[in-house]
């Protein structure tokens, strides 16, 4: 955001090792997208990492649930 970002991709890990998105992950993604819309920054994806695997909310089609 220091460089006038037009978009971001959020990434975090699940220490449990299970990268499946929780209801809280979906909710925070909704909130980030809403905040981004206010300041003109698109949230393109939210990636969750765990035990040698990752899940992309975009690849799973879950970003559309966060409108």
Backbone as CSV, one residue per row, in Angstrom:
resi,resn,N_x,N_y,N_z,CA_x,CA_y,CA_z,C_x,C_y,C_z
1,UNK,0.817,-1.171,0.000,0.000,0.000,0.000,0.874,1.252,0.000
2,UNK,2.124,1.120,0.401,3.043,2.251,0.329,3.298,2.660,-1.113
3,UNK,3.113,1.744,-2.040,3.434,1.991,-3.445,2.196,2.219,-4.294
4,UNK,1.138,2.717,-3.694,-0.111,2.993,-4.425,-0.668,1.731,-5.076
5,UNK,-0.813,0.703,-4.297,-1.303,-0.580,-4.802,-2.703,-0.453,-5.379
6,UNK,-2.917,-1.146,-6.479,-4.242,-1.210,-7.080,-4.987,-2.446,-6.596
7,UNK,-4.224,-3.455,-6.122,-4.838,-4.695,-5.657,-3.882,-5.407,-4.705
8,UNK,-4.454,-6.344,-3.928,-3.650,-7.140,-3.004,-4.108,-8.592,-3.035
9,UNK,-3.234,-9.464,-2.580,-3.547,-10.869,-2.325,-3.183,-11.116,-0.868
10,UNK,-4.133,-11.571,-0.083,-3.898,-11.861,1.332,-3.433,-13.307,1.462
11,UNK,-2.450,-13.523,2.324,-1.921,-14.867,2.556,-1.726,-15.044,4.053
12,UNK,-2.161,-16.178,4.576,-1.855,-16.510,5.968,-1.780,-18.022,6.111
13,UNK,-1.239,-18.462,7.247,-1.120,-19.900,7.475,-2.083,-20.349,8.566
14,UNK,-2.387,-21.628,8.525,-3.127,-22.277,9.597,-2.138,-23.190,10.324
15,UNK,-1.742,-22.840,11.539,-0.779,-23.666,12.270,-1.247,-25.107,12.480
16,UNK,-2.555,-25.330,12.411,-3.077,-26.696,12.555,-2.626,-27.589,11.407
17,UNK,-2.226,-26.963,10.289,-1.825,-27.717,9.111,-2.944,-27.930,8.118
18,UNK,-4.181,-27.678,8.525,-5.338,-27.849,7.645,-5.653,-26.504,6.986
19,UNK,-5.430,-26.391,5.680,-5.641,-25.102,5.026,-7.087,-24.793,4.629
20,UNK,-8.027,-25.649,5.006,-9.426,-25.375,4.652,-9.863,-24.049,5.274
21,UNK,-10.527,-23.195,4.496,-10.953,-21.904,5.040,-12.044,-22.069,6.099
22,UNK,-11.869,-21.363,7.189,-12.858,-21.376,8.267,-13.918,-20.307,7.983
23,UNK,-15.031,-20.353,8.693,-16.018,-19.272,8.547,-15.400,-17.902,8.853
24,UNK,-14.470,-17.878,9.799,-13.793,-16.624,10.137,-12.933,-16.131,8.976
25,UNK,-12.295,-17.054,8.246,-11.505,-16.666,7.072,-12.397,-16.025,6.017
26,UNK,-13.560,-16.601,5.799,-14.505,-16.046,4.823,-14.971,-14.663,5.285
27,UNK,-15.269,-14.537,6.566,-15.739,-13.255,7.103,-14.672,-12.172,6.996
28,UNK,-13.429,-12.483,7.349,-12.377,-11.463,7.261,-12.130,-11.078,5.810
29,UNK,-12.286,-12.030,4.904,-12.131,-11.712,3.483,-13.219,-10.741,3.046
30,UNK,-14.441,-10.956,3.509,-15.538,-10.020,3.210,-15.191,-8.625,3.710
31,UNK,-14.689,-8.561,4.931,-14.363,-7.267,5.531,-13.213,-6.586,4.801
32,UNK,-12.203,-7.366,4.413,-11.079,-6.799,3.663,-11.532,-6.265,2.307
33,UNK,-12.422,-7.029,1.638,-12.928,-6.567,0.341,-13.742,-5.285,0.495
34,UNK,-14.528,-5.193,1.552,-15.308,-3.975,1.796,-14.394,-2.786,2.067
35,UNK,-13.385,-2.999,2.899,-12.433,-1.925,3.199,-11.668,-1.531,1.940
36,UNK,-11.269,-2.515,1.165,-10.549,-2.237,-0.076,-11.385,-1.433,-1.049
37,UNK,-12.664,-1.746,-1.115,-13.553,-1.010,-2.023,-13.620,0.468,-1.643
38,UNK,-13.574,0.751,-0.354,-13.634,2.140,0.111,-12.411,2.926,-0.346
39,UNK,-11.246,2.269,-0.331,-10.006,2.984,-0.678,-9.496,2.671,-2.083
40,UNK,-10.281,1.924,-2.849,-9.932,1.670,-4.245,-8.877,0.604,-4.464
41,UNK,-8.816,-0.379,-3.551,-7.856,-1.478,-3.694,-8.636,-2.791,-3.753
42,UNK,-8.501,-3.520,-4.851,-9.178,-4.806,-5.008,-8.446,-5.897,-4.232
43,UNK,-9.205,-6.769,-3.577,-8.639,-7.971,-2.964,-8.844,-9.085,-3.981
44,UNK,-7.759,-9.519,-4.610,-7.839,-10.499,-5.694,-7.981,-11.929,-5.203
45,UNK,-7.376,-12.221,-4.058,-7.386,-13.597,-3.566,-7.042,-13.597,-2.089
46,UNK,-7.360,-14.695,-1.446,-6.966,-14.965,-0.066,-6.462,-16.400,-0.089
47,UNK,-5.187,-16.569,0.211,-4.540,-17.877,0.153,-4.244,-18.329,1.574
48,UNK,-4.594,-19.579,1.872,-4.347,-20.154,3.189,-3.371,-21.312,3.016
49,UNK,-2.318,-21.305,3.834,-1.247,-22.298,3.724,-1.260,-23.199,4.953
50,UNK,-1.003,-24.490,4.719,-0.868,-25.449,5.815,-0.295,-26.749,5.314
51,UNK,0.589,-27.354,6.095,1.183,-28.674,5.812,1.407,-28.982,4.332
52,UNK,2.288,-28.250,3.700,2.686,-28.512,2.314,1.549,-28.344,1.309
53,UNK,0.447,-27.713,1.727,-0.685,-27.484,0.832,-1.147,-26.042,0.974
54,UNK,-1.900,-25.604,0.014,-2.511,-24.282,0.116,-3.899,-24.348,-0.500
55,UNK,-4.713,-23.407,-0.108,-6.028,-23.240,-0.718,-6.174,-21.778,-1.103
56,UNK,-6.557,-21.570,-2.345,-6.835,-20.235,-2.868,-8.350,-20.070,-2.902
57,UNK,-8.857,-19.049,-2.238,-10.296,-18.822,-2.275,-10.765,-18.532,-3.690
58,UNK,-9.922,-17.900,-4.500,-10.280,-17.648,-5.897,-10.397,-18.958,-6.665
59,UNK,-9.403,-19.842,-6.527,-9.448,-21.130,-7.233,-10.638,-21.964,-6.798
60,UNK,-11.034,-21.856,-5.546,-12.178,-22.601,-5.032,-13.512,-21.953,-5.379
61,UNK,-13.465,-20.766,-5.977,-14.706,-20.064,-6.299,-15.357,-19.412,-5.095
62,UNK,-14.591,-19.225,-4.018,-15.160,-18.679,-2.793,-15.090,-17.160,-2.702
63,UNK,-14.318,-16.524,-3.560,-14.246,-15.062,-3.499,-15.587,-14.438,-3.861
64,UNK,-16.366,-15.113,-4.682,-17.681,-14.576,-5.050,-18.651,-14.617,-3.867
65,UNK,-18.363,-15.453,-2.876,-19.216,-15.515,-1.688,-18.965,-14.342,-0.753
66,UNK,-17.916,-13.590,-1.032,-17.524,-12.520,-0.117,-17.958,-11.142,-0.599
67,UNK,-18.945,-11.070,-1.484,-19.435,-9.762,-1.971,-20.373,-9.168,-0.963
